[in-house]
Amino acid sequence: MKFLKYILFALFTIVLALILFVSIKFGTNRNNPYDNENELVENEIPVFKEVVLNFEQQNNSEKSLPVIASALIDVNNDGVDEVFFGGGFDQQDELFAYNEKTFVSISKNVNIPQKNNLTTLAAASADFDNNGFSDLILSREDGITIYYNTDGVFVAQKIDYPLASNATPLGFALGDIDRDGDIDIFVSNYIRKNQMEGQNNFTEGYGPISQLLINNGDNTFTDKTDESGLIYNHNTFMGIFVDMDNDGWLDLIVAHDTGEVRTYKNKTDGSFEMKPNPTTNKFGYPMGIAVGDYNNDGKVDFMFSNTGSTVPHFMASGNIENKTLFNSDWIFFKNKGNFDFEDVAKEVKVSDFEFSWGAVMADMNNDGLQELIVAENYVEFPPHKVFKLPGRFLTQNKNHEYVATEGRSGVVNKNFGITPLVSDFNQDGYQDLIWVNIAGPAKAYINNGGDNNYIQLVFAENSENIGAKVEVVTTSGKTITEDYIIGEGLVSDQSATVHIGLGKDEVDSVKIIYADGTIQILDDVILNTRRAVAKEKIETLEIKNED
């Protein structure tokens, strides 16, 4: 009897120790790995106020992959983004507009079509039919549908393309990769929920092939994956078309779950060449992709989410034989030019954070440096049911290091975040924030603002504008570069407004370099205003490759 008491006491001690370990490991205020909170003065930290947005995603964990579609889209061309949310398996999609300190549903006004027994998994906006209105492209278990927008009203049309029996279409990369005047699609495919074999399966060939769909000129599409050199069997969360080597052609970067990041150079003949990068032939969980020129050197950089410090290596590395090839840290590619990338996650102080999903780079305090905003918490990870991570809002300091300020910024998100969305909803010149959450309520925050300068350039979401680079030179000689891309975050899409914070500087010059080589100089930009960009063929050059 005494021996049994000892056993019960030992078991109780073990359980208590595990509870304490989990509490410390997954508690939201105990796991900031960097002691750099004093490296920002108070007026550098963006501060937000929560506003009402009544959308709560209903997750069906048996039927659906653990994601939720979202997108920013200016439905009626009034210069203010609306917010699209994909509904769960038994839930309708919704569209919201910002109206006097609150978001209201306008789904019925714009004829959002009804759906049944399908999860809306990913979304993006672009003007496929060149009628001047942004359309919505959506993925669900049954394929891809475009909601064509005419004067603020949608009509649905499915895309006819070959979808493998084991494939679920997720994120979209959109852009005119062959410069023929229409929008092409890279579809990131993930294995169907009912065919999954564990969540840490690194077996070669596990997962479907993602697809490159080339536009035939009439918004019908031909699968050119094989001819393009992009055949690869692996689960994929997302990709982005963006000019990585400044040669004027849209390249492709892809995040493969339980695998590597792949960087592909556009060979200008409809095919791509894979280039090595710091993750090549290694393993991790790259999921979301944040895109921006964080250090203002004129070259686009990338951050990739990962499982981070949350899951012990011996569990997260699954069936990898050589555990030294596994990396669970956040990944941050510094672009050194000509497809030479260096992982500087430790240098910029983000490598050691925890489990993450979608991520966005955006200047939230208008100082000319981009913040990094990263969604956290996994709906299918049991500890996160109780011990929630905060969602990271990382303010960049002048040394190009990131400081966690979500608490002081007032944007802690103890929900199952999938991605942030960023836009200036109240048009005060400072960007606002929405946390897109699965199996819970979305959270919306309006930026309290400040007195730094800015400019905003609104792009029509058509084939000739996607991939455009904006270069702003300030009166102090600083150059700030932003790429207009589609699909940043995770299964989501950001604003078509390119936002440039200037600090106390003013604008000396603004140059737009389009993907077809056209260079446009804007000599009439007014400080602290938003203006629509109309492309003018002032000077057409064939941009030379960096090498």
C-alpha positions as CSV (number, residue, x, y, z in Angstrom):
1,M,0.0,0.0,0.0
2,K,2.8,2.4,0.9
3,F,4.6,1.4,-2.4
4,L,1.4,2.4,-4.3
5,K,1.4,5.8,-2.6
6,Y,5.0,6.4,-3.7
7,I,4.0,5.5,-7.2
8,L,1.0,7.8,-7.2
9,F,3.1,10.6,-5.6
10,A,5.8,10.1,-8.3
11,L,3.2,10.2,-11.1
12,F,1.6,13.4,-9.5
13,T,5.1,15.0,-9.4
14,I,5.8,14.1,-13.0
15,V,2.4,15.5,-14.2
16,L,2.9,18.7,-12.1
17,A,6.4,19.1,-13.6
18,L,5.0,18.7,-17.1
19,I,2.3,21.2,-16.4
20,L,4.9,23.7,-15.1
21,F,7.2,23.0,-18.1
22,V,4.4,23.5,-20.6
23,S,3.3,26.7,-18.8
24,I,6.7,28.2,-19.0
25,K,7.4,26.9,-22.5
26,F,4.2,28.1,-24.0
27,G,3.2,31.0,-21.8
28,T,2.9,34.3,-23.7
29,N,5.1,36.4,-21.5
30,R,7.9,34.1,-20.8
31,N,9.3,33.1,-24.1
32,N,10.7,36.3,-25.7
33,P,14.3,35.1,-26.4
34,Y,15.7,38.6,-26.8
35,D,16.5,41.2,-24.1
36,N,16.3,44.2,-26.4
37,E,13.1,45.9,-25.4
38,N,14.9,49.0,-24.3
39,E,16.4,49.6,-27.8
40,L,13.4,51.6,-28.9
41,V,12.2,54.9,-27.6
42,E,8.5,55.2,-26.9
43,N,7.7,57.3,-29.9
44,E,9.2,54.7,-32.3
45,I,6.7,52.1,-31.2
46,P,3.4,52.0,-33.2
47,V,0.3,51.9,-30.9
48,F,-3.1,50.7,-32.0
49,K,-6.7,50.7,-30.8
50,E,-9.0,47.7,-31.4
51,V,-12.2,48.3,-33.4
52,V,-15.2,46.0,-34.1
53,L,-15.0,43.4,-36.8
54,N,-17.6,40.7,-36.4
55,F,-16.2,37.7,-38.2
56,E,-15.5,34.4,-36.4
57,Q,-14.2,31.6,-38.6
58,Q,-15.7,28.1,-38.0
59,N,-13.1,25.5,-38.4
60,N,-14.0,21.9,-39.3
61,S,-10.8,20.0,-38.4
62,E,-12.0,16.7,-39.9
63,K,-12.8,18.1,-43.3
64,S,-10.4,21.1,-43.7
65,L,-6.8,22.0,-43.7
66,P,-6.0,24.4,-40.8
67,V,-6.0,27.6,-42.8
68,I,-8.4,30.5,-43.6
69,A,-8.5,32.6,-46.8
70,S,-8.3,36.3,-46.6
71,A,-7.6,39.2,-48.9
72,L,-7.6,43.0,-49.1
73,I,-9.5,44.3,-52.2
74,D,-10.7,47.7,-53.2
75,V,-14.1,46.5,-54.6
76,N,-15.5,49.8,-55.7
77,N,-12.3,51.8,-56.6
78,D,-12.8,54.3,-53.8
79,G,-9.2,54.0,-52.6
80,V,-10.1,52.1,-49.4
81,D,-9.6,48.4,-49.1
82,E,-12.4,46.0,-48.2
83,V,-11.6,42.8,-46.3
84,F,-12.5,39.3,-47.6
85,F,-12.7,36.3,-45.2
86,G,-13.1,32.7,-46.4
87,G,-15.7,30.7,-44.6
88,G,-15.2,27.3,-43.0
89,F,-16.6,24.1,-44.4
90,D,-20.1,24.9,-43.3
91,Q,-19.8,28.7,-43.3
92,Q,-20.3,31.4,-46.0
93,D,-17.6,33.8,-47.1
94,E,-17.9,37.4,-46.1
95,L,-16.7,40.8,-47.3
96,F,-16.3,43.8,-44.8
97,A,-15.9,47.5,-45.3
98,Y,-14.5,50.0,-42.8
99,N,-17.1,52.6,-41.8
100,E,-16.5,55.1,-39.0
101,K,-14.5,53.1,-36.6
102,T,-16.1,49.8,-37.3
103,F,-16.2,47.1,-40.0
104,V,-19.6,46.2,-41.5
105,S,-20.5,43.3,-43.8
106,I,-21.3,44.2,-47.4
107,S,-21.4,40.6,-48.7
108,K,-25.0,40.9,-50.0
109,N,-24.4,44.3,-51.6
110,V,-21.6,42.8,-53.8
111,N,-23.2,39.5,-54.5
112,I,-20.7,37.2,-52.7
113,P,-21.9,33.8,-54.0
114,Q,-23.1,31.1,-51.6
115,K,-21.2,27.9,-51.2
116,N,-21.9,24.5,-49.6
117,N,-19.6,21.9,-48.0
118,L,-16.4,23.5,-49.1
119,T,-13.7,25.5,-47.2
120,T,-12.4,28.6,-48.8
121,L,-8.7,28.1,-48.2
122,A,-6.9,30.9,-50.0
123,A,-7.7,34.2,-51.7
124,A,-6.1,36.9,-53.7
125,S,-7.2,39.9,-55.7
126,A,-6.3,41.0,-59.3
127,D,-7.9,42.4,-62.4
128,F,-8.0,39.3,-64.6
129,D,-10.3,40.8,-67.3
130,N,-8.8,44.3,-67.4
131,N,-12.1,46.0,-66.8
132,G,-10.7,48.3,-64.2
133,F,-12.1,46.4,-61.2
134,S,-10.2,44.0,-59.0
135,D,-11.5,40.4,-59.1
136,L,-11.2,37.7,-56.4
137,I,-9.5,34.4,-57.0
138,L,-10.3,31.7,-54.4
139,S,-9.2,28.1,-53.8
140,R,-11.3,25.4,-52.3
141,E,-11.1,21.6,-52.1
142,D,-12.8,21.4,-55.5
143,G,-10.4,23.7,-57.3
144,I,-10.1,27.4,-58.2
145,T,-12.9,30.0,-58.8
146,I,-12.6,33.6,-60.0
147,Y,-15.2,36.1,-58.8
148,Y,-15.2,38.6,-61.6
149,N,-16.0,42.1,-60.4
150,T,-18.0,44.6,-62.6
151,D,-18.7,47.9,-60.9
152,G,-18.6,46.3,-57.4
153,V,-20.7,43.2,-58.1
154,F,-19.2,39.7,-58.4
155,V,-20.0,36.8,-60.7
156,A,-18.3,33.4,-60.1
157,Q,-16.6,31.3,-62.7
158,K,-14.5,28.2,-62.0
159,I,-11.2,27.7,-63.7
160,D,-10.9,24.5,-65.8
161,Y,-7.6,22.9,-65.1
162,P,-6.2,19.4,-64.1
163,L,-6.4,18.9,-60.3
164,A,-4.8,15.8,-59.0
165,S,-6.8,13.5,-56.7
166,N,-4.4,14.0,-53.8
167,A,-4.1,17.8,-54.2
168,T,-5.8,20.6,-52.3
169,P,-5.1,24.0,-54.0
170,L,-3.8,26.6,-51.4
171,G,-2.0,29.8,-52.1
172,F,-1.6,31.8,-55.3
173,A,1.3,33.5,-56.9
174,L,0.0,35.9,-59.6
175,G,1.9,37.8,-62.3
176,D,2.7,38.0,-66.0
177,I,5.7,35.7,-66.0
178,D,6.0,35.6,-69.8
179,R,5.2,39.3,-70.5
180,D,2.3,38.6,-72.9
181,G,-0.1,40.9,-71.2
182,D,-2.1,38.6,-69.0
183,I,-2.0,37.2,-65.5
184,D,-0.5,33.7,-64.9
185,I,-1.0,31.6,-61.8
186,F,1.3,29.4,-59.7
187,V,-0.9,27.2,-57.5
188,S,0.6,25.9,-54.3
189,N,-0.9,22.4,-53.7
190,Y,-1.1,20.6,-50.4
191,I,-2.1,17.0,-49.7
192,R,-5.8,16.4,-49.0
193,K,-6.7,16.3,-45.4
194,N,-8.0,12.7,-45.5
195,Q,-4.8,11.5,-47.1
196,M,-2.3,13.1,-44.6
197,E,0.2,10.7,-43.1
198,G,1.2,12.6,-39.9
199,Q,2.3,16.3,-39.6
200,N,6.0,15.8,-39.5
201,N,6.5,13.5,-42.5
202,F,9.7,14.4,-44.4
203,T,9.5,11.5,-46.9
204,E,10.7,12.4,-50.4
205,G,7.8,12.8,-52.7
206,Y,5.2,13.2,-50.0
207,G,2.6,15.6,-51.2
208,P,1.3,16.7,-54.6
209,I,2.9,18.7,-57.4
210,S,2.2,22.4,-57.4
211,Q,1.2,23.8,-60.7
212,L,2.1,26.7,-63.1
213,L,-1.0,27.7,-65.1
214,I,-0.3,29.9,-68.1
215,N,-3.0,32.3,-69.2
216,N,-4.1,31.6,-72.8
217,G,-5.1,35.3,-73.2
218,D,-8.8,34.8,-72.4
219,N,-8.5,33.7,-68.8
220,T,-8.5,30.1,-69.7
221,F,-5.3,28.4,-68.5
222,T,-2.9,25.6,-69.6
223,D,-0.8,23.6,-67.2
224,K,2.8,24.3,-68.1
225,T,4.4,22.9,-64.9
226,D,6.5,20.3,-66.7
227,E,7.7,22.6,-69.5
228,S,8.6,25.3,-67.0
229,G,11.0,23.2,-64.9
230,L,8.8,23.4,-61.8
231,I,7.9,19.7,-61.4
232,Y,8.4,18.9,-57.7
233,N,6.4,16.5,-55.5
234,H,6.1,18.2,-52.1
235,N,3.5,19.8,-49.8
236,T,3.5,23.5,-50.5
237,F,2.0,26.4,-48.6
238,M,2.7,29.4,-50.9
239,G,4.8,31.0,-53.5
240,I,5.3,34.6,-54.7
241,F,6.3,36.1,-58.1
242,V,8.8,38.9,-57.5
243,D,11.9,40.2,-59.3
244,M,14.7,38.9,-57.1
245,D,17.7,39.9,-59.2
246,N,16.4,43.2,-60.6
247,D,16.5,42.1,-64.2
248,G,12.9,43.1,-65.0
249,W,11.5,39.5,-65.0
250,L,9.3,38.0,-62.3
251,D,11.1,35.2,-60.5
252,L,9.4,32.7,-58.2
253,I,10.0,31.9,-54.5
254,V,8.2,28.9,-52.9
255,A,7.8,27.7,-49.3
256,H,7.6,23.9,-49.1
257,D,6.3,22.6,-45.8
258,T,8.5,19.8,-44.2
259,G,11.1,20.8,-46.7
260,E,13.0,23.8,-48.1
261,V,12.5,27.2,-49.6
262,R,13.1,27.1,-53.4
263,T,14.3,30.1,-55.3
264,Y,13.7,30.0,-59.1
265,K,15.1,32.5,-61.7
266,N,12.9,33.3,-64.6
267,K,14.9,32.3,-67.8
268,T,12.6,34.6,-69.9
269,D,11.5,31.7,-72.2
270,G,8.7,30.4,-70.0
271,S,10.9,28.3,-67.9
272,F,12.6,28.7,-64.5
273,E,16.0,27.7,-63.2
274,M,16.3,26.6,-59.5
275,K,19.1,28.5,-57.7
276,P,20.6,27.3,-54.4
277,N,19.9,29.2,-51.1
278,P,20.6,28.7,-47.4
279,T,17.8,26.1,-47.1
280,T,18.7,24.0,-50.1
281,N,18.9,20.3,-49.3
282,K,17.9,21.0,-45.7
283,F,14.6,20.5,-43.8
284,G,12.2,22.8,-42.0
285,Y,8.6,24.0,-41.9
286,P,8.7,27.2,-44.0
287,M,5.1,28.3,-44.3
288,G,4.4,32.0,-44.5
289,I,6.5,34.4,-46.6
290,A,7.1,38.1,-45.7
291,V,8.5,40.3,-48.5
292,G,10.3,43.6,-48.3
293,D,13.6,45.5,-48.5
294,Y,14.2,45.6,-44.8
295,N,17.6,47.4,-45.0
296,N,16.8,49.8,-47.9
297,D,19.6,48.5,-50.2
298,G,17.4,48.2,-53.2
299,K,17.1,44.4,-53.2
300,V,14.1,42.4,-52.0
301,D,14.5,40.3,-48.9
302,F,12.3,37.5,-47.3
303,M,11.3,36.1,-44.0
304,F,9.9,32.6,-43.6
305,S,7.9,31.3,-40.7
306,N,8.8,28.0,-39.0
307,T,8.0,25.8,-36.0
308,G,10.6,27.8,-34.0
309,S,11.3,27.1,-30.4
310,T,7.9,25.7,-29.6
311,V,8.3,22.0,-30.6
312,P,11.3,20.0,-29.4
313,H,13.7,19.1,-32.2
314,F,13.3,15.3,-31.6
315,M,9.6,15.7,-32.3
316,A,9.6,18.3,-35.0
317,S,12.3,16.6,-37.1
318,G,10.1,13.5,-37.6
319,N,11.6,10.9,-39.8
320,I,14.7,12.8,-41.0
321,E,17.7,10.5,-40.7
322,N,20.4,13.2,-40.4
323,K,19.0,15.5,-37.7
324,T,21.8,18.1,-38.4
325,L,20.0,19.0,-41.6
326,F,16.9,20.1,-39.7
327,N,16.3,23.8,-38.9
328,S,13.3,24.9,-36.9
329,D,14.4,28.6,-36.5
330,W,12.7,31.4,-38.3
331,I,14.5,32.1,-41.6
332,F,15.4,35.5,-42.9
333,F,17.0,35.9,-46.4
334,K,19.1,38.9,-46.9
335,N,19.4,39.5,-50.6
336,K,23.0,40.1,-51.6
337,G,22.2,40.3,-55.3
338,N,22.3,37.8,-58.3
339,F,20.4,35.1,-56.3
340,D,22.9,35.1,-53.5
341,F,21.0,35.0,-50.2
342,E,22.3,34.9,-46.6
343,D,20.2,33.7,-43.6
344,V,20.6,36.7,-41.2
345,A,17.8,35.6,-38.8
346,K,20.2,35.6,-35.8
347,E,21.7,39.0,-36.9
348,V,18.3,40.7,-37.0
349,K,17.2,38.9,-33.8
350,V,14.2,36.9,-35.0
351,S,15.6,33.3,-35.3
352,D,14.7,32.1,-31.8
353,F,11.0,33.0,-31.8
354,E,8.2,30.4,-31.6
355,F,5.7,28.6,-33.9
356,S,4.6,30.9,-36.6
357,W,2.3,31.1,-39.7
358,G,1.8,34.0,-42.1
359,A,4.1,37.1,-41.9
360,V,4.2,40.6,-43.4
361,M,6.8,43.3,-43.7
362,A,5.3,46.8,-43.5
363,D,6.3,50.2,-42.2
364,M,3.8,50.8,-39.4
365,N,5.4,53.9,-37.8
366,N,6.4,55.7,-41.1
367,D,10.1,55.9,-40.2
368,G,11.3,54.4,-43.5
369,L,12.0,50.9,-41.9
370,Q,9.7,48.0,-42.2
371,E,8.2,46.2,-39.2
372,L,7.8,42.4,-39.2
373,I,4.3,41.1,-38.1
374,V,3.9,37.3,-37.6
375,A,0.9,35.2,-36.8
376,E,1.2,32.4,-34.2
377,N,-0.6,29.5,-32.5
378,Y,-1.6,26.2,-34.2
379,V,-5.2,25.0,-33.9
380,E,-4.2,21.4,-34.0
381,F,-1.3,21.6,-31.5
382,P,-2.8,20.6,-28.0
383,P,-0.7,23.0,-25.8
384,H,-1.9,26.0,-27.9
385,K,-5.4,25.2,-26.8
386,V,-4.5,26.4,-23.3
387,F,-1.2,28.3,-23.5
388,K,-1.4,30.8,-26.3
389,L,1.5,32.7,-28.0
390,P,1.0,36.4,-28.4
391,G,1.4,36.9,-32.1
392,R,4.6,38.8,-32.8
393,F,4.6,42.5,-33.7
394,L,8.3,43.3,-34.2
395,T,9.4,46.9,-34.6
396,Q,12.6,47.5,-36.5
397,N,15.2,49.7,-34.9
398,K,17.9,51.8,-36.6
399,N,20.4,48.9,-36.5
400,H,18.1,46.7,-38.6
401,E,17.2,44.6,-35.6
402,Y,13.7,43.6,-34.6
403,V,12.2,44.2,-31.1
404,A,9.0,42.5,-29.9
405,T,6.5,45.3,-29.1
406,E,3.1,43.5,-29.4
407,G,2.3,44.3,-25.8
408,R,3.2,48.0,-25.9
409,S,1.6,48.3,-29.3
410,G,-1.7,46.8,-28.0
411,V,-2.0,44.1,-30.6
412,V,-1.4,40.9,-28.7
413,N,-3.4,38.1,-30.5
414,K,-4.1,35.1,-28.2
415,N,-6.0,33.3,-31.0
416,F,-5.1,30.9,-33.8
417,G,-3.5,33.4,-36.1
418,I,-3.0,32.5,-39.8
419,T,-1.8,35.9,-41.2
420,P,-1.8,39.6,-40.6
421,L,-3.4,42.0,-43.1
422,V,-2.1,45.6,-43.4
423,S,-3.9,48.6,-44.9
424,D,-4.7,52.3,-44.1
425,F,-8.4,51.9,-43.6
426,N,-9.1,55.3,-42.1
427,Q,-6.8,57.1,-44.5
428,D,-4.8,59.0,-42.0
429,G,-1.4,58.0,-43.5
430,Y,-0.6,55.3,-41.0
431,Q,-1.2,51.6,-41.7
432,D,-3.7,49.6,-39.7
433,L,-3.7,45.9,-38.8
434,I,-6.0,42.9,-38.9
435,W,-5.2,39.5,-37.4
436,V,-6.8,36.8,-39.5
437,N,-7.7,33.9,-37.1
438,I,-8.9,30.4,-37.6
439,A,-11.5,28.8,-35.3
440,G,-12.1,32.2,-33.6
441,P,-12.7,35.9,-34.1
442,A,-10.7,38.2,-36.4
443,K,-9.1,41.1,-34.6
444,A,-8.9,44.6,-36.2
445,Y,-6.7,47.5,-34.9
446,I,-6.5,51.1,-36.1
447,N,-3.1,52.8,-35.8
448,N,-3.0,55.8,-33.5
449,G,-0.7,57.5,-36.0
450,G,2.0,60.2,-35.5
451,D,3.6,63.0,-37.3
452,N,6.0,61.3,-39.7
453,N,5.7,61.8,-43.4
454,Y,4.6,59.3,-46.1
455,I,3.4,58.8,-49.6
456,Q,0.9,56.2,-50.9
457,L,0.7,54.9,-54.5
458,V,-2.3,53.0,-55.5
459,F,-1.8,50.4,-58.3
460,A,-4.4,49.0,-60.5
461,E,-4.1,45.2,-60.0
462,N,-3.5,44.3,-63.6
463,S,-0.8,42.3,-65.4
464,E,1.4,45.3,-66.3
465,N,1.6,46.6,-62.7
466,I,2.2,43.3,-60.8
467,G,5.9,43.2,-59.9
468,A,6.5,46.9,-60.2
469,K,9.3,48.4,-58.1
470,V,8.9,51.8,-56.4
471,E,12.1,53.7,-55.6
472,V,11.8,56.8,-53.5
473,V,14.8,59.1,-52.8
474,T,14.3,61.4,-49.9
475,T,15.7,64.9,-49.3
476,S,18.3,63.4,-47.0
477,G,19.6,61.1,-49.7
478,K,18.0,57.9,-48.4
479,T,16.5,55.4,-50.9
480,I,13.5,53.4,-50.0
481,T,12.3,50.5,-52.3
482,E,9.0,48.7,-52.3
483,D,7.8,45.9,-54.6
484,Y,4.1,45.7,-55.6
485,I,3.4,42.0,-55.3
486,I,0.4,39.8,-54.8
487,G,0.1,37.1,-52.1
488,E,2.3,38.1,-49.2
489,G,1.4,36.5,-45.8
490,L,-0.1,33.0,-46.0
491,V,-3.1,32.0,-48.2
492,S,-3.8,35.7,-48.3
493,D,-3.2,38.9,-50.2
494,Q,-2.2,42.4,-49.0
495,S,-3.2,45.8,-50.3
496,A,-2.5,47.2,-53.8
497,T,-1.5,50.4,-52.2
498,V,2.3,50.8,-51.9
499,H,3.0,52.7,-48.7
500,I,6.3,54.5,-48.1
501,G,7.1,56.0,-44.7
502,L,9.6,58.9,-44.8
503,G,10.2,59.9,-41.2
504,K,10.9,63.6,-41.1
505,D,12.2,63.6,-44.6
506,E,10.5,64.8,-47.8
507,V,10.4,63.4,-51.3
508,D,13.2,64.2,-53.7
509,S,12.2,61.8,-56.5
510,V,9.9,58.8,-57.2
511,K,10.7,56.2,-59.8
512,I,8.6,53.2,-60.8
513,I,10.3,50.3,-62.7
514,Y,7.7,48.0,-64.3
515,A,8.2,44.4,-65.0
516,D,8.3,45.0,-68.8
517,G,11.2,47.4,-68.5
518,T,9.2,50.7,-68.6
519,I,10.6,53.3,-66.2
520,Q,8.2,56.0,-65.0
521,I,9.3,59.2,-63.1
522,L,6.7,60.8,-60.9
523,D,7.7,64.4,-60.6
524,D,4.4,65.7,-59.1
525,V,4.2,63.6,-55.9
526,I,2.6,65.6,-53.0
527,L,3.8,64.7,-49.5
528,N,1.4,63.0,-47.2
529,T,-1.1,62.1,-49.9
530,R,-2.4,59.0,-51.7
531,R,-2.5,59.0,-55.5
532,A,-3.5,56.4,-58.1
533,V,-0.7,55.4,-60.5
534,A,-1.4,55.5,-64.2
535,K,1.4,53.9,-66.2
536,E,3.0,56.1,-68.8
537,K,5.6,54.8,-71.3
538,I,8.1,57.6,-70.6
539,E,11.1,55.5,-71.1
540,T,11.4,51.8,-72.0
541,L,14.7,50.1,-71.2
542,E,15.8,46.5,-71.2
543,I,17.0,46.2,-67.6
544,K,20.3,44.3,-67.4
545,N,20.9,41.4,-65.1
546,E,23.0,42.1,-62.0
547,D,25.7,39.8,-63.2
